[in-house]
Every structure is written in structure tokens, then in C-alpha cells.
Amino acid sequence: MLKEFLQQNRDNILHDWLEQTINTYQPEMIRFLKKEKNQFSNPVRNTIITSLEKMFDGIISDNGVDDFSGLEELIKVRAVQDFSPSEALSFIFGLKKIIRTEILKSGEKTGSFSELHILDQKFDTLLRRAFDYYNDCRMKINDIKISEIKARSERAFDIIQKKTNA
């Protein structure tokens, strides 16, 4: 019953989730993400949309596997931006709130306790994976920064050494 409700309200839920996710950015970025809808001019918006769609479909699927394709791609985008870890992952909590709001707005009994419990477990899994992806991305970024600092230091040392030997 819950799955059918979520499928019927998929477009509204995804629209609200996209808006909420975009609104986590800085004001100038929000304007750009909302204004520029061409996927080639605005690949970040396109990544957000396709990632949210894939994650939503994974959440409502009942294939027994937590399929959150799209999560890693969106986390990579958010990890290189100026977000704290909690801000980078806040869009996941946003979906949970949006779904609960849609259920309440419907005024119908939508889903059993066990269905809501399974949905909450999927959100927990999604959040754990998002945190792991975010952490991995940030570690890679730090490794790159450290390598760049080492390379610059070596170049500076080489220049100083050449001037000293000249």
C-alpha cells in the first residue's frame, strides 16, 4: 500500500525533493540551478535530478536489495563543494520529511507500521552509505591536496638548490 502511494506521488515527491536539495546551496548557486535547465550548461542540476530519481526508485523498490544507484555520484558532487558533512547529507533527511508530509496530506491510511519500518531501514542504509561515500571522497580530496603541496615544495626546493649551486 505504501509503495503504491509513493509511486502515485512520485512526481510531486521528486519535485519537492529537487527543490529542497537545490535550496541547500548558496543563493547564487540556487539561482543558477533553478534558472539553467540545460543538462550541458548545468551538469550539476542534471546530476542532482538523475541521482534523486535513481535513489527514489531504489527506495521504493522491493527487490530485496538496497539499490541506491545515483547516491555515489551526487555525494561526489556535494563532497567537492563547500558543505559540511551534515549539510552534504541533509538531502536524505529531506526526502524522509517530504514522504511523511505527503502521507499526512493525503489524509488516508497509507502503509502499515511494518511498511514504514522497512522504509525507515532503507533511509538508515542510504544515510550510512552516503556517509561512507562522503568520507571516501573527502579523503581522496585531501590526498590530492597533500600530493600537490609535496610537489610544490619539491619544485621550490629544486629552484632554491639550483640558485645555490649557480
Rosetta blueprint (number, residue, H / E / L):
1 M L
2 L H
3 K H
4 E H
5 F H
6 L H
7 Q H
8 Q H
9 N L
10 R H
11 D H
12 N H
13 I H
14 L H
15 H H
16 D H
17 W H
18 L H
19 E H
20 Q H
21 T H
22 I H
23 N L
24 T L
25 Y L
26 Q L
27 P H
28 E H
29 M H
30 I H
31 R H
32 F H
33 L H
34 K H
35 K H
36 E L
37 K L
38 N L
39 Q L
40 F L
41 S L
42 N L
43 P H
44 V H
45 R H
46 N H
47 T H
48 I H
49 I H
50 T H
51 S H
52 L H
53 E H
54 K H
55 M H
56 F H
57 D H
58 G H
59 I H
60 I H
61 S L
62 D L
63 N L
64 G L
65 V L
66 D L
67 D L
68 F L
69 S L
70 G L
71 L H
72 E H
73 E H
74 L H
75 I H
76 K H
77 V H
78 R H
79 A H
80 V L
81 Q L
82 D L
83 F L
84 S L
85 P H
86 S H
87 E H
88 A H
89 L H
90 S H
91 F H
92 I H
93 F H
94 G H
95 L H
96 K H
97 K H
98 I H
99 I H
100 R H
101 T H
102 E H
103 I H
104 L H
105 K H
106 S H
107 G L
108 E L
109 K L
110 T L
111 G L
112 S L
113 F H
114 S H
115 E H
116 L H
117 H H
118 I H
119 L H
120 D H
121 Q H
122 K H
123 F H
124 D H
125 T H
126 L H
127 L H
128 R H
129 R H
130 A H
131 F H
132 D H
133 Y H
134 Y H
135 N H
136 D H
137 C H
138 R H
139 M H
140 K H
141 I H
142 N H
143 D H
144 I H
145 K H
146 I H
147 S H
148 E H
149 I H
150 K H
151 A H
152 R H
153 S H
154 E H
155 R H
156 A H
157 F H
158 D H
159 I H
160 I H
161 Q H
162 K H
163 K H
164 T H
165 N H
166 A L
